[in-house]
């Protein structure tokens, strides 16, 4: 069993429990580092010996004095009291994962795979290490060329800040650390890690932060992805060349249920190398934060909507991209503030209904639609009521709402200011804009435009192996 009890205990006994993890680093770095007990590395202690495709032992939350997470973490309805750190840029629940090339989501079948049947670890090729109780299945064989996903594989869930072929085997290939700056926070750091095959010509530094939020409900937690320096995307065995090209890294979540999933913008494209500099949903480049409440990701309810990606250069235009699984299930999005909004589908399914929020004056909004002949908006004369679902007669690819009173002066810094629920006419990937309509108020209290939204992508991570071919 991996043990950092002494580290956590030392932090607790020191009396220096940092109240705000965001203030741990005093410089411009986005990393959490240098807390009391962090050691010479600044990140805690070594989590993994130098390796390629390796994993830690099972790490139990409740084995460490001074650390919270007493109720575990509720990840899509399944409560986990332990996890594994995988060298290839992720952690997993219910089993260790050595997969090194991110597959296109969703993954539903094996192809040319070997699976570690004994659950003892030490996979010699790219594989999923299953706990012993989960390996008593006829599916686990190296003889079948294309094997359907066994049901028990679906118990493997993952949180992946940067799933790619990390290799720490060489002297200059960096290390993976684990630490706890305070009782509510656990930090896993991939510090200056290289890529396969023992190549340190380019290195990446990033963190996964788990924050216990049991104060909001048992099993609730926050997740942060912190990208300090991203320079490579692909290992040699993933068809990369000099750390780039091939099948690039994936960043996001896999619920392990075959349904719920999420990926960051640029995943599995060359753009993933920009995660350290691109706009994020926190307003700080390189830092992404997500609230997991009642086991659900943002977007499942009005209390926890998909939050904006902030782009200061386009402060009133918001772009979303996400996957629709159930067309009739509302997706909640929130851009911040305005006196009205245009909702425009750029590609994907059309909008069949909308439900606008309450608490804005009389909660009555004007509905405008687009005239394709005149190429302009027109007032339909329809009044939409906040909190009441409105069904369009036919699915539309755009609409406008007006009527948010300027007297409300909605706080533009409130991430839950104007939560909108939409349904669509089909499943699939949708790319859409929500553009703010603003109005100047001549009393030195202008209604501010909301922060811009970038791409917010959802995808499914289920980890199946492909045999690793060594050069």
N, C-alpha and C positions, 0 to 999 in steps of 0.2 A: 504493500500500500504506500502510495506517495504520502510523505509526512512533512508538513510545514507548521506543525503545532507550536514548536518552539518560537518560530518567527512571529506568529500571531500572538502568542502569549507575551513575547517581549514587547510588542507594540502596545498591548493592553496594559501591562504593568508600568510602562514608561509614563503613563498618564497623558501622552501626547496623541490623542485620537483626533485626527483632523476632521473638523466639522463639515468642510466643503471640499470634496475631492477635486473640484475644478480649480482650486487655488493652490494645489500642491506644488505646481511648477511656477516659479516666479518669472521665468523668461518667456520668450515667444513660442516655445515648444508647446505642442498640443499634448505631450505625454504626461502621464502622472508618474512622478518620480521623486526620489530624494526624501521620502517620509522617514520618520524615526523607525529604525529597524530594517531599512531597505538594503543595508549592506553596501559594499563597495560598488556594486553594479548600479545601485539606485533603484532597482526594480524588484528587490526581494532575493529569492534564492533560485538556483538552477532547477527548472522543472523537468528537463530532459537532458540526458547526456548527448553528446554530439552523435548525430545519426542521420539517416535518410529514411523517411516514411515510418518512423517509429512513433510510439505513443507512451503516455505515462501509465502508471497503474490507476486503479479506480480511486478517485479523490472524493471523500465523503465530507459534506459541509459540517455535520455535527460532531466531527472528531477533533475540531480545532477550537481550543479555548479562546475566548474573546471575539470569535467571529459569529455573526448573526446567521441568517438563513435557517432559523430553527424550524420553519415550516417547509423548507426546501424551495423549489421553484416550480410554479405551475406553468408548463409550456404546452399550450394548446390542449388543456384539459388533462394532461398527465403530469403528476407531481413527481419530481426527481429530487433525490437527496444526495446524488453523487454525479460525477461526470469524469470524462477522460480528456486530457490535453493531447491533441494530435499535432505532430511536427509540421504537417502541411497546412498550417494556418487556420486551425479551427478547434473547437471542442465538440464532443459528442456525448449523448446520453444513452445508457444501456449497452454500450459497447464501444470499443476503440476502432477508429477508422484510419486506414493507411492509404486510401485512394488519393492519387496525386494529380489526375487530370479532371477538371470539372466537366461533367457531361451536360448536354442540353436538357433542360427541364420541360416537363416532368420525365423522369426515368422510370420505365415500367418493366424492362426486361434486362436479363443478363446477356452478355455476349462475350465469348472467349474469356471466361472468368475462372479464377481460382479463389476459394474462400477458406480461411483458416478455420478448420473444423474443431480444433481442440480448445479454442477460446483462451489459449495460453499466451498469445501474443507472439512476437518474433516472426511476423510474416516475412517471407523471403522475396515475395513479389507484391505488387499493388493489391491490396485486399481489404476486406472488412473483417475485423476480429470480433467474433460473436461470443458472448458469454456462454459457458458450457450448457446452461439450460436451454439455450436457443439453437444449439447446433445438432439436435437429434432429428434432423429432417432429411428426407431423401433428396431434397433439392440441393443439398450441399455436396456437390460432387464436381470434379474437374472434367468429367467425361462428356457432359452435355454441352453442345456448342451454343445453344440459345435457350436459356432456362427462364420460365416466368418467375417474377419476383415472388418469393415465399411470403406468406402473411407475417411471419415472425420477423422478417427483415424490416417491416414497417415500424418496429419499435425503436429503430435507430434514428434519433433526432440530432440535429446539428445546429450550431451557431458558428458562422464562418466569417471572420473579418477579412480574410484573404486566402481562399482555398486555392493553392497552387503547389508546385513541386519544390517545397522548401528543402534545402540540403544544408545541414550544419556540420557536415562531416569533416570539412577542412579547418585548418587552424584559424583562418580569417573569415570563416563562414558564419560567425555570430552564434548566439545562444537564445534559448527560450527560458523565460523566467516566470515565477509566480510570486505574488506578494499580496499583502493586505494592509493598506494604509490606515484603515479604521475598521470598526466593528461591522460596518454595513457594506464594505466594499472589497471585492476581490479583483485583482488585476493580473492578466496574463500578457506578457510582453514578448514579442518576437523582435529581438534587438540586432539590427545589422545582419540579417540572415541572408545567406546566398541561395543559389538555385542549383538543381541537379544538372550536371554531374560535378559536385564539389567545386562550384564556380563562385568566386567572391569578387569577380570583376564589377558586378553591380550588386547592391544589397538593398534590402527593404527593412524598415522599422515601423512597427504598428502594434497596437494594443487592442485587447478585448477586455472590457470592464463590466463586471456584474455588480449591481447595486441592490441590496435587499430593501424592498419597499413593503415589508409586512405591515408597516404602519397604515397602509391603504387597503390591506386585505391579505389573508394568508396566501402565501405563494407568489404574491405580486413582486415583480422586480423590473429594474431598468437595465438596458443594455447600451453600452457605448462602444462604437468603433472609432479608434483614434489612429489616424495615419500621419506619421511624422515625415517619412521619406520613402516614397515608392519609386523604384527605378527599373525593376524587372517585372515581367508578367508571366513568364513561361519557362519551364524546365526543358532540358534537351529531350527527355522521353515523352514530352507532350508536343513534339514537333517544333519546339522553339529553337531559335538560333541566336546565340549571344544574349539570352534572357528575354527575347521578344518574339512576336509572331506566334505561329502554331495555334494552340488552344489556350487563350489567356485565362487569368485567374477569375474566380467567382467570389462575390461577397454577398452574404445574406443569411437566410434561415431555411431550415427544413424541419417541419413539424413531425416528420416520420409517420404521418397518417395518409400520405398519398393525396392530400387535398390542400392543406395550408402551406404557403410558401412565400418567399420574399427575396428579391435581389436588389442590390444597389445599381445605380446607373453605370453603364459601361461594362458590366460583368460579362465575361467571355468575349470581350472585344478589346481592341488595342487601347480604347479610352480608359480602361480600368487603371492604367498607370497614372492617371490624373486624380485619383482619389485623395491624394494629399493636398491638391491645390484647387480642386473643383468646388463649386457651391455645395452646401449641405443643408440639412434641415435644422441646424442650430444657429446659423448665421456666422459660424466660424469654419473656414475651410479646413477640411481634414477631420472634423468631428461630427459624427452622426450619433443620434440618441433616439432610443425607442422605449416606450413604456409598454410592458407586458402586464395587462390587467385582466384578472379572471381567466388567464390562459390565452388571451386573445391579443393579436397585434393591432396597431392603429388601423382604423378604417372599418372596424366591425360594429362600432356604436358611436353615438354622438359625444359620449364622454371621453372617447379616446380616438379622435379622427386622424386621418392621414394629415400630417403637418407639412407646412411649406418648406420648400428648398429656397433659400434666400439668395437672390441675385440682385445686388445693388444697382447694376447697370440698367435693369428693366424693372423698376420698383412697382409697377402696376400690372404686369403681365405674369401669368402663372401657368406653368406647363406641367401636366401630370401624365405619367404613363404607368398603367397597372393592369393586372390580369383579372378578368371577370370570370369567376368559376360558376356561380349561380346567377344568371341574369336578373332574376327577380329579387335577389337579396340586395338591399340598399348598401352602397358604398359611401362612407362619410368622408368628405374632404373639407379643408378649411384654409383659406388664403389670408385671412386676418381682418381687413376692414375696407369699407368703401360705401358710397351711396347707391351703388348698383353693380351688377356684374354681367358680363357676357360669358356664356358657357358654349364653347365651340369644340366639336369633335374633329380632330385632324385626320384620324384614321381609326378604323375599328367599328364596333357596334354603335348603333344610334341610341339616343336617350328616349326612354318610354315614360318616365315619371320623375318628378322632383318633389322634395319636401324641404321647405325653407325653415330656418330657425324662428323661435319666438323670443320676445323680450326686446324688440326694437320698435318702440312707439306703439302704433296701432296694429303692428304685425300684418299689415296689408301691403302687398307688393304688386306692381304692375308687370304684366307679362307682354313682352314684345317678341315677335318672330321675324324671320328673315324672308324677304320677298326675292325669289331667285330671278324674277324678271326685271325688277327695278334695281336689284342689287343693293337693297337698303333695308333697314329695320322698319317695322310698322307696329303700331299699338294694337293688340288684339281686343282690347276692352275687357279682358279677363282680369279679375283680381285673385291673386294667390294668397291664401291665408297661412301664416306661420304655423308650423306643427301639423298641417293637414296635407296629406299626399295629393298631388295633382297629376292626373294621367293625361298625357297628350293624346289627341284623337288618332294621330299617326306618329310613329317614331320620328324624332327630329335630330338633325346633326348640330343644331345650335339654337340658343334662345337667350333672351336678355331679361333681367329683372331690374326694376327701379323701385324706389320708394323707401329706402333706408333713410330715416330722418337725420339730417345733419345735427340736430339738437342732441342726438344720442351720443355723439363724439366718442365712438367706439375706440377703445384703447388699441392702437396698432401693434403694441407689443404683446397683446394677449393671444396666445396661439390657438385659443378656442373661441375666437370672436364671432365667426360667422360660418357655422357648420352646416353644410348642405348634403342631403342624401339624394342619390341618383340611382335609378335602375335602368337596365339596358335591354335591348331586344335579342341579344345573343351572347354566348360565351366567347371569350377570346381576349386578345391584347388590345387595349384602347390607348390612344394618345390624344389628349384633349387639353385645351387651354381654358383657364378661368381668368378673364381680364377685368381688372377693377375699373369702375367709373367713379371718378372723384370730383369733388366740388369744393371750391375755396369758400371759407366762411370768414367774412370781414370783421373778425373780432380778435385777430391774432391767435386764433385757435383753429387753424385750418384742419379739415378732416384729412388725415394723412393717408396716402396710398399704402396698401399693404405691401409687405415684402414679396419679392418675386418667387415664383415656384419653378424649380427645375424638374428634371425627370425623376419620378418616383416609381420604381419598377418592382413588380412582384413576380417571383418565380419559385419553382419547386426544387428543392434539393433532396434527392434520395440517392444514397451513395452505393453504386454497384461497381465492381471492379472490372478493369480491363488490364490484361497482362502487361506488365511493364517491360519494355524492350530496352535493354541496356546497349549502349554503343560499345 
